[in-house]
Amino acid sequence: MSSLPYLLVLLGAILWGTTGTAQTFLPDDAHPFVVAAARSAVGGFTLLIPLLIMKKINFRTWTWRETILAAVCIGLFQMLFFSSVKLTGVAIASVVAIGSAPVFSGLVEWSLFKQRPTRIWMISTGFALLGCVFLFLNSGAVTVNPVGVMLSLGAGIVFAIYTMSSKSLVAKQDAVAAVAMTFSVAAVLLSPFYVINGAEWTIEPMNALVLLYLGIGTTTFAYIFYTSGLRKIPSSSALTLSLAEPTTAAILGVFIVGEVFTWNSWVGIILLLGSIVVLTIGAKYTTKH
């Protein structure tokens, strides 16, 4: 099999990992909710307009219920995540949000669909919870903010629900069209924040360029790359490659943004990344056996 699909998935995950760092180049008065609205608008409509021109989307037969639920979730996720980045930094916000999502996904499936958690999931959850404990204990690091970590955990919960709703949506609609519609609807739902929180800063050239990158780079291209590669490789491989997202965020947070961590923070980050490794490798092993 060609290595191209693997490279596409990896590139998509790396682009996602640059989201938090790109946000730090926006002015201090750039409200996280407005950032979420602008990113959704650029990312969603960049995909939606060409698809409408090519008549790839039929509004009459579209799956609206799942789309609206996914849009609400992705909108909330961005609001929580961008707020967390402002408070606790790029690396910790990214790793906590991504690391906690599989844990909350298992809890949702257990409570709503009565699917008992596996041993692999419980081990992974243990790593994630212990990682969060180390982050909270690190009171000496200015980059660790308990409220910011809580917002990241909230982002993880919402992203878990988003993933479940998206699974149902993609089962009925083309994946790229589903992404276009989800982010476009999210952009409409988030549009009132332009007025509530002020969006004058978005028209400044440098700020507009950052928002264009957040929308086109970390949303449009990232999802196209990821979806295209996912079609030709096992999902377990794609999940493993997606570890590039928090890893990229952590590296950029330290070397580009200049975030500084004590040993407690590094232990917490490693444990959270470890929880994802256990979950993905364990799922692959279980499938084979």
C-alpha positions as CSV (number, residue, x, y, z in Angstrom):
1,M,0.0,0.0,0.0
2,S,1.2,3.5,-0.8
3,S,2.5,5.6,2.1
4,L,0.5,8.7,0.8
5,P,-2.6,8.0,2.9
6,Y,-0.5,7.8,6.0
7,L,1.2,11.0,5.2
8,L,-2.1,12.8,4.6
9,V,-3.5,11.7,8.0
10,L,-0.3,12.8,9.7
11,L,-0.3,16.1,7.9
12,G,-3.9,16.7,9.0
13,A,-3.1,16.0,12.6
14,I,0.0,18.3,12.5
15,L,-2.2,21.1,11.2
16,W,-4.7,20.6,14.0
17,G,-1.8,20.8,16.4
18,T,-0.9,24.3,15.3
19,T,-4.3,25.8,16.2
20,G,-3.4,26.9,19.7
21,T,-0.1,28.4,18.7
22,A,-1.7,30.4,15.9
23,Q,-4.1,31.8,18.4
24,T,-1.3,33.3,20.4
25,F,-0.4,35.6,17.5
26,L,-3.8,37.3,17.9
27,P,-4.0,40.5,20.1
28,D,-4.8,40.2,23.8
29,D,-8.3,41.6,23.2
30,A,-9.2,38.9,20.7
31,H,-12.1,37.2,22.5
32,P,-11.9,33.4,22.2
33,F,-15.6,33.2,21.2
34,V,-15.0,35.5,18.3
35,V,-11.9,33.4,17.3
36,A,-14.1,30.3,17.3
37,A,-16.8,32.1,15.2
38,A,-14.3,33.3,12.6
39,R,-12.5,30.0,12.3
40,S,-15.8,28.2,11.8
41,A,-16.9,30.7,9.2
42,V,-13.7,30.6,7.2
43,G,-13.3,26.8,7.5
44,G,-16.9,25.9,6.9
45,F,-17.7,28.3,4.0
46,T,-14.4,27.6,2.2
47,L,-15.6,24.0,1.9
48,L,-19.3,24.7,1.5
49,I,-19.2,27.2,-1.4
50,P,-17.3,24.9,-3.8
51,L,-19.6,22.0,-2.8
52,L,-22.7,24.0,-3.5
53,I,-21.3,25.2,-6.9
54,M,-20.6,21.5,-7.8
55,K,-24.1,20.6,-6.5
56,K,-22.7,18.1,-4.0
57,I,-25.1,19.1,-1.2
58,N,-28.9,18.8,-1.3
59,F,-30.5,20.8,1.5
60,R,-33.8,19.0,1.1
61,T,-32.4,15.6,1.8
62,W,-29.7,16.7,4.2
63,T,-29.4,15.1,7.7
64,W,-30.1,18.2,9.8
65,R,-30.6,16.8,13.3
66,E,-27.1,15.2,13.5
67,T,-25.6,18.3,11.7
68,I,-27.1,20.7,14.2
69,L,-25.9,18.6,17.2
70,A,-22.4,18.3,15.7
71,A,-22.3,22.0,15.0
72,V,-23.4,23.0,18.6
73,C,-20.7,20.6,19.9
74,I,-17.9,21.8,17.7
75,G,-18.8,25.4,18.4
76,L,-18.7,24.8,22.2
77,F,-15.5,22.9,21.8
78,Q,-13.8,25.8,20.1
79,M,-15.1,28.3,22.7
80,L,-13.8,26.2,25.6
81,F,-10.5,25.3,23.9
82,F,-9.6,28.8,22.8
83,S,-10.5,30.1,26.3
84,S,-8.3,27.4,27.9
85,V,-5.4,28.4,25.6
86,K,-5.6,32.0,26.9
87,L,-5.5,30.8,30.5
88,T,-3.2,27.8,30.7
89,G,-1.2,27.8,27.5
90,V,-1.0,25.9,24.2
91,A,0.6,22.7,25.3
92,I,-1.5,21.9,28.4
93,A,-4.8,23.0,26.8
94,S,-4.2,20.8,23.8
95,V,-3.0,17.7,25.6
96,V,-5.7,17.8,28.3
97,A,-8.5,18.3,25.7
98,I,-7.3,15.5,23.4
99,G,-6.2,13.2,26.2
100,S,-9.5,13.5,28.1
101,A,-11.8,13.0,25.0
102,P,-11.4,9.2,24.8
103,V,-12.1,8.9,28.5
104,F,-15.3,10.9,28.3
105,S,-16.3,9.1,25.1
106,G,-16.2,5.8,27.1
107,L,-18.3,7.3,29.9
108,V,-20.9,8.6,27.5
109,E,-21.2,5.2,25.8
110,W,-21.4,3.5,29.2
111,S,-24.1,5.8,30.6
112,L,-26.2,6.2,27.4
113,F,-25.7,3.1,25.4
114,K,-24.9,0.6,28.3
115,Q,-21.7,-0.4,26.7
116,R,-19.4,-1.7,29.4
117,P,-15.9,-0.2,29.4
118,T,-13.1,-2.5,28.4
119,R,-9.9,-3.1,30.5
120,I,-7.9,-1.1,28.0
121,W,-10.2,1.9,28.4
122,M,-9.9,1.7,32.2
123,I,-6.1,1.6,32.1
124,S,-6.2,4.5,29.7
125,T,-8.6,6.4,31.9
126,G,-6.2,5.9,34.9
127,F,-3.3,7.4,33.0
128,A,-5.4,10.4,32.0
129,L,-6.8,11.1,35.5
130,L,-3.3,10.7,37.0
131,G,-2.0,13.1,34.4
132,C,-4.6,15.7,35.3
133,V,-3.7,15.3,39.0
134,F,0.0,16.1,38.3
135,L,-1.1,19.2,36.3
136,F,-3.3,20.5,39.1
137,L,-0.6,19.8,41.7
138,N,1.8,22.0,39.8
139,S,0.9,25.3,41.5
140,G,4.3,26.7,41.0
141,A,4.1,26.9,37.2
142,V,2.6,30.1,35.8
143,T,1.4,28.3,32.7
144,V,-0.8,25.9,34.6
145,N,-4.2,27.5,35.5
146,P,-6.8,25.3,37.2
147,V,-9.7,27.1,35.5
148,G,-7.9,26.7,32.1
149,V,-7.5,22.9,32.8
150,M,-11.2,22.6,33.7
151,L,-12.1,24.4,30.4
152,S,-9.9,21.9,28.6
153,L,-11.7,19.0,30.3
154,G,-15.0,20.6,29.3
155,A,-13.7,20.7,25.7
156,G,-12.8,17.0,26.0
157,I,-16.4,16.2,27.0
158,V,-17.9,18.2,24.2
159,F,-15.5,16.8,21.6
160,A,-16.5,13.3,22.7
161,I,-20.1,14.0,22.1
162,Y,-19.2,15.7,18.8
163,T,-17.4,12.6,17.7
164,M,-20.4,10.4,18.4
165,S,-22.8,12.7,16.5
166,S,-20.4,13.0,13.6
167,K,-20.2,9.2,13.3
168,S,-23.9,9.1,12.7
169,L,-23.7,12.1,10.3
170,V,-20.9,10.6,8.2
171,A,-22.7,7.3,7.9
172,K,-25.4,9.1,6.0
173,Q,-23.5,11.9,4.2
174,D,-20.2,12.4,2.4
175,A,-17.4,13.2,5.0
176,V,-16.2,16.4,3.4
177,A,-19.7,17.7,2.9
178,A,-20.5,16.8,6.5
179,V,-17.5,18.9,7.7
180,A,-18.5,21.8,5.5
181,M,-22.1,21.8,6.8
182,T,-21.1,21.3,10.4
183,F,-18.7,24.2,10.5
184,S,-20.9,26.5,8.5
185,V,-23.9,25.9,10.8
186,A,-21.5,26.4,13.8
187,A,-20.4,29.7,12.2
188,V,-24.0,30.9,12.0
189,L,-24.7,29.8,15.6
190,L,-21.6,31.7,16.8
191,S,-22.1,34.8,14.8
192,P,-23.9,36.8,17.6
193,F,-20.5,36.9,19.4
194,Y,-19.2,39.3,16.8
195,V,-21.6,41.9,18.2
196,I,-21.5,40.8,21.9
197,N,-17.7,40.7,22.2
198,G,-16.6,43.0,19.5
199,A,-14.8,42.0,16.2
200,E,-13.1,45.2,15.1
201,W,-9.7,43.6,15.5
202,T,-10.5,40.9,12.9
203,I,-10.2,43.3,10.0
204,E,-6.6,44.3,10.8
205,P,-4.3,42.6,8.1
206,M,-2.2,40.5,10.4
207,N,-5.1,39.3,12.5
208,A,-7.1,38.5,9.3
209,L,-4.2,36.4,8.1
210,V,-4.1,34.4,11.3
211,L,-7.8,33.8,11.2
212,L,-7.5,32.7,7.5
213,Y,-4.9,30.2,8.6
214,L,-7.0,29.0,11.4
215,G,-10.0,28.5,9.1
216,I,-8.3,27.2,5.9
217,G,-5.2,25.6,7.4
218,T,-6.4,24.0,10.6
219,T,-9.9,23.3,9.4
220,T,-10.4,23.1,5.7
221,F,-7.1,21.5,4.6
222,A,-6.7,19.6,7.9
223,Y,-10.0,17.8,7.6
224,I,-9.6,17.2,3.8
225,F,-6.2,15.6,4.4
226,Y,-7.4,13.5,7.3
227,T,-10.6,12.3,5.7
228,S,-8.8,11.5,2.4
229,G,-6.2,9.4,4.1
230,L,-8.7,7.8,6.5
231,R,-10.5,6.2,3.6
232,K,-7.5,4.0,2.7
233,I,-5.9,3.1,6.0
234,P,-7.2,1.3,9.2
235,S,-8.9,3.6,11.7
236,S,-6.5,2.3,14.4
237,S,-3.5,3.6,12.4
238,A,-5.2,6.9,11.9
239,L,-5.8,7.3,15.6
240,T,-2.2,6.5,16.4
241,L,-1.1,9.1,13.8
242,S,-3.4,11.7,15.3
243,L,-1.1,11.7,18.3
244,A,0.9,14.2,16.2
245,E,-1.8,16.8,17.2
246,P,-1.0,17.2,20.9
247,T,2.6,16.4,20.3
248,T,2.9,19.3,17.8
249,A,1.0,21.6,20.2
250,A,3.4,20.8,23.0
251,I,6.5,21.3,20.9
252,L,5.3,24.6,19.5
253,G,4.2,25.7,22.9
254,V,7.7,25.3,24.3
255,F,9.9,26.3,21.4
256,I,7.7,28.9,19.6
257,V,5.5,30.4,22.3
258,G,8.1,30.1,25.0
259,E,6.0,28.2,27.6
260,V,8.0,26.9,30.6
261,F,7.1,23.8,32.6
262,T,8.3,22.3,35.8
263,W,8.8,18.5,36.0
264,N,5.2,18.1,37.3
265,S,3.8,19.6,34.1
266,W,5.9,17.3,31.9
267,V,4.9,14.2,33.9
268,G,1.2,15.2,33.5
269,I,1.6,15.7,29.8
270,I,3.4,12.4,29.3
271,L,0.7,10.6,31.3
272,L,-2.0,12.1,29.2
273,L,-0.2,11.2,26.0
274,G,0.3,7.8,27.4
275,S,-3.4,7.3,28.0
276,I,-4.0,7.9,24.2
277,V,-1.1,5.5,23.3
278,V,-2.6,2.8,25.6
279,L,-6.1,3.3,24.1
280,T,-5.0,3.2,20.4
281,I,-2.5,0.3,20.7
282,G,-4.8,-1.6,23.0
283,A,-7.7,-1.2,20.5
284,K,-5.4,-2.5,17.7
285,Y,-4.3,-5.5,19.8
286,T,-7.9,-6.3,20.8
287,T,-9.0,-6.2,17.1
288,K,-6.3,-8.7,16.1
289,H,-7.2,-11.0,19.0
